Amino acid sequence: MFTWDIGMKRGRVRLLGLLFYATPLCSILVLIAFDLATPSPSLLVAALLICGGALIGSGMLGGPVSQRRKTAAA
């Protein structure tokens, strides 16, 4: 069984963050796949915002995470 302690102690913090961002995106895709929601421009915008938040949170776009690393390394 996966617990928070195991994920944090083994350095899987980024994986946990990715899963937190991927959950609402996957739920949107499941709803569309089962015809419980119709694809719309607002859902597309929501998906893009989720992906953008994941990129910023991971530090790939020069967000707060990469700034902290540069400061800590100096």
CORFENPE-V702427 format. One record per helix or strand. SS is the DSSP state (helix for helix, strand for strand). FROM is the first residue (numbers start at 1). TO is the last residue. Records with the same first field share a line. If there is no record, write none. Layout:
SS = FROM-TO, FROM-TO
This chain:
helix = 4-9, 13-33, 41-58, 64-73
